[in-house]
Amino acid sequence: MSWHCPLCTLENRLESPHCQACLSENPALARKPSPSIIPQFISRNVEGFSQAMKGIISSAADIAAKAAEKVISPTAEFHHDVIVLPNGPVVPNPVHPKPPNPMSAVQPYNLNMDMSLSPRQSEEEVRNFDENVVWNCTACTAENQGSSQQCSFCGNQRTVESKRHNRRANSTFYLDSPHSSRDGADSSEDSQNKSLNPNSEEFDAKMCSDITEEVIKRDKRRSEKIYRNIVETCERLKVEFVDPDFPHSKKSIGDLRRHENEAIVGQIPDHFEWLRPSRIYTKEGRAFSWAVFRDPRPSDIEQGSLGDCWLLSAMALIAERPDILEQIVLTKQYSGIGVYQVRVCVDGEWCTVTIDDSFPCNSRSLSLAFARGRKNQLWVPLIEKALAKHLGSYAKLRGGRTLEGLAMLTGAPCEVISLEKKNLDREMLWAQLISAHEASFIMGCSCGSGRRHADENAYKSKGLLTRHAYSILDVRQEGQNRLVHIRNPWGSHVWTGDWSDHWPGWPQNLRQRLLSRENHGSGAFWMSFDDFISYFDSVDIAKIRTYAGWAELRVPLLIGGHSEKKDKVVQLIITEPTEINISLYQKGARTVDDQEDLMVSLHKVSATGKVSDLVARSRREIRAFVSTGDLFLRPGQYVVICHSCMQLGTGDRMRATLAIHSSRPVYADVLKSSPAMLGDSLIEMVMREGVPSDLGSGIIVRYVTRKFGGLIVMVDNTNNRQWAHLKLSCEGSTNVISSRNVLNVADVVPPLSRQILIILSQMEPAQGFSMAWNTFVRFSNKLHLGDLAQPEIDGLVDRSASHTPKIHINDTIQQLHLPRPLFA
């Protein structure tokens, strides 16, 4: 004789007063009805709609939490006496009087409590930091010490809105990187600017962003000290500067012939000779003396035998803004000893690169082998050489996108707007272009380089070049006419259609106003907005806000791969309404053989310190960097979660840089991360963006593919008694990699639980990918999958498993794919 548990359906001995698995009372003895959500709703007598809703929600959460505590966890370990499940396997009896919580394997964390990255950082060290931090009372604005929780003047309680600022002169953090002017710099400021090492657990984990303009000034002061030291040394020794870190050798050139399709075929010199400007032959000859700048224009740039048109196109856009160009090339005058400094932002890190003025030249013609500036200007080859040095060789500059070049030269958040969308919102696009122009952002556009077919002859008949980058100079609404002002950096090949210079349909007043100031031969032209959309495929925007007083904060991180105890997340403290833009950069994106996928998500922090509602996220892409775009945040606590899913669970980590630009200074804490945070972040994304599919009987499957570069599938089991056995097959998918190493998976999902079943990622970015999936579900009181079990990666099938393939490979995979309670 036996009795069946009304909650988990387990068969128990007749004399047992409690269920041996979930501890539910024997109904024959307790005579109490089993928990049910709906009767609880109905039985409550409440007054007022708001009270009713509050009562219902709290009741549902309480009942669900109690039910979740009582169900059997398929991953819990049991032993000793056996319990017989109806038509099921033999499962050992638990030793403890109370079994573990079904979700106990999900690692707990609390962002509100964990305010220190280093476990070795003592409370005294935290208090010492707080002594240097002050906050202003929101009631009386009095200044208080950071360690105090009440205003010393009026007694008002400290809140997150209380403005915090550091008493120290500077709290901006910098990354130490090779070839940086900070290396070896002897500056009093260096003691105030600490370096963050993503491999280290010991650093000040509390930060405040700094005004971008101040960052520029500070970098210039450091660079000037190094520059003066080099000049003084060379003058004392009466020698010209020779850069020891970038030798005049084949190593600095790199392997240009490894991928010949990325260079200008037929123009790669057989031998290079490194020459200083005084020995270099140019078309201008002696008509112009050598200078760093001579009224720089986009048409001054000439490409050499290196396939770096992406960089030169970005330089052409920068040439439209001399104020930005002067912030990049720090040495403004021709140097007699041949030393120059260039400030760039590579992989999200600012660095000042010091170089000499010896350039690779064709050994026969003695002309510059790579990029050159007309009128004997040096700024073009100097920027190219500085980036080549930072990356390791000139060959590392081959192939890329204009957007990447803009990010390197400006350090600003950059975004691309596609003009090839099927349902392109033209009104929204026009508003974006007008807004970007009014904000003085740098804009470029790509012609004939997208997915749609571009007939080269048809483009040429209109004066346009395919696979070419242009600058956007102006965007105007003239009556009913929407016009775009564009420049070809070559200074030739201009638009010949409607609104071109010689178009007879110009209204007289517009011709006088818009064409009278035109400098013929500059490569600039007007065209209609509709023609612009028809012939161009994308718009690149660099959101430079230096003069608007924006602040920036850059934090190094390790992401992807196998999680470690020193992993970090960044918590933001927003004290006043703020516009913000968050970007995530992949370290060494141009030097690694294979780039990884990136995604950055911004979440609210719940009252219990958990990753909560998704505020915004970037696209998930295999690119050098991704961005959330511009956001508006209200005061509160937020957490930034950085994702790279392709190598999750492996030992391969990715070095990355998180860059935060904001209209107001923001405060940040670098906290210890947990693999559970990554899972919670993805769950919040699926809950907000997922496409739901109701399979019936309380099973809801949600999936996300849009802006995800793959697929993520999550299932909710809303039954409070039945276990769901699910099989997900993605066999029809191509060019994808699975987070579970296989394309067919099967899982047991407990009652009132949800689980991420699988994540598919695009494997080869140069090829297309496709995804197909179907789901099978059944209900059972068994703890094992039985005939639904799928083969492991080694081909073996474990019919007694609850998850196939196994998810207990390591913490990262386990925390990602473990079932979680619906109401936590």
Secondary structure, 3 states (H helix, E strand, C coil): CEEECCCCCCEEECCCCECCCCCCECHHHHCCCCCCHHHHHHHCCCCCHHHHHHHHHHHHHHHHHHHHHHCCCCCCCCCCCEEECCCCCEEECCCCCCCCCCCCCCCCCCCCCCCCCCCCCCHHHHHHHHHCEEEECCCCCCEEECCCCECCCCCCECCCCCEEEECCCCCCCECCCCCCCCCCCCCHHHHCCCECCCCCCCCCCEEECEEHHHHHHHHHHHHHHHHHHHHHHHHHHCCCCCCCCCCCCHHHHCCCCCCHHHCCCCCCCCCEEEECHHHCCCCCCCCCCCECCCCCCHHHEECCCCCCHHHHHHHHHHHCCHHHHHHHECCCCCCCCCEEEEEEEECCEEEEEEEECCEEEECCCCCECCCEEHHHECHHHHHHHHHHHHHCCHHHHCCCCHHHHHHHHHCCCEEEEECCCCCCCHHHHHHHHHHHHHCCCEEEEEECCCCCCCCHHHHHHCCCCCCEEEEEEEEEEECCEEEEEEECCCCCCCCCCCCCCCCCCCCHHHHHHHHCCCCCCCCEEEEEHHHHHHHEEEEEEECCCHHHCCEEEEEEEEECCCCCCCCEEEEEEECCCEEEEEEEEECCCCCCCCCCEEEEEEEEECCCCCEEEEEEECCCEECCEEEEEEEEECCEEEEEEEECCCCCCCCCCEEEEEEEEECCCCEEEEEECCHHHHHHHHHHHHHHHCEEEEEECCEEEEEECCCCCEEEEEEEECCCCCEEEEEEECCCCECEEECCCCCEEEEEECCCEEEEEEEEEECCCCCCCECCCEEEEEEECCCCCHHHCCCCCCCCCCCCCCEECCCCCCHHHHHHHCCEECCC
